[in-house]
Amino acid sequence: MVFNSSGVIFESHEVELLVVQELRLLSVEPEFLPVGIDYSLQVESGAPLSETIVCTFTNSSGTVWTTDFMSGQGQKGYCPLPSIPIAGIIEVGLNCTSNAGYIFSPSHLDLRLYDIPTVKSITPNKGYINNVTNVTIQGSGFYDTGHLTVSFGPPGDETQLVEAHYINSTHLWVETPKLSEPTDRDAEIYFSMSSLDGDYQKTNLTFTFLVAPTPVTP
């Protein structure tokens, strides 16, 4: 019992203070991924993440997949991408198996899963080594992911890598890199729409780099 300054008796009770935090999804990276890839998404929330949190993935038909939160520190962590077989826009959200201490805000961010695009042709398919050639790429399934790149040769050599520019779902355009080589050569074309390192698709197309003819001195 507790007495106040007037001598009135009050009962004292021990109470547990529950700190309530807002759980909302702030970011998902990357935002574009090919269908069927084995990958872990980086997520950021408005409250510290824990093992009681799961990621939810909902497609346009209302089908929901869930995966357990893997690991992280503070408000950032990783959730494995479930095996979603169909391309399209997926709503990513957070949930908690134990609601104690969390207020849920309806916050879903979009992830786009895309089918591997098809590259059918490049025009023109040859140009001079020391000049820039504008090349149109025709195919299907292109998206403006912000990470469109083309490699004129096996990926890994930065001098062969150029940004591709989105026109529509069937057309892109690029500028060939300037190379300094003494002889003609055929370069295999590799294409990527993803921000993932090494995620390049070999197209079975080639671009021929030609050495410019030496001007004839009269």
Secondary structure, DSSP 8 states (H G I E B T S, - for coil): -EE-TT--EE----------EEE-EEEEE-SEEETT---EEEEEESS---TTEEEEEE-TT--EEEEE--EEETTEEEEE-----S-EEEEEEEEESS-TTEEE----EEEEEE---EEEEEES-EEETTS--EEEEEEE-----S--EEEESSTT-GGGEEE-EEEETTEEEEE------SS-EEEEEEEE-SSSTT--EEEEEEEEEE--------
